Amino acid sequence: MQAQQMNIDVISNNIANVNTAGFKGSRPSFQDLVYQTMSTAGASSSQSTTIPTGMQLGLGVKPVSIQKLFTQGDFQNTATASIW
C-alpha cells in the first residue's frame, strides 16, 4: 500500500503542475521484495507424478526512488516587447 500511495502522490504532483512552465515530471521506481518458494520444479505430487513447474509467491514491492523525466517540452511563444 505504501508503494501505491507513492505512485498516486507522484501522478498527482505531475497533474497539478502540468501547466507550469519548465516543470519536469517524475516517475516512481519500485523493486520486488523476496519471493517465497511454495513448491519446487520436479517435486513429487504423488508416488507416480511430479510437478513440472515450481510455484513462487511474491511478497510485494517497495518504493526505491523517484526519477525526473528530462524530456523536451512544447515551445511557448512569449510576449516580448519590441525595442523598435
Secondary structure, DSSP 4 states (H G I P E B T S, - for coil): -HHHHHHHHHHHHHHHTTTSTT---EEEEEEE--EEEEE-TT-BSSSS-B-SS-EEEE--EEEEEEEE-----------PPP--
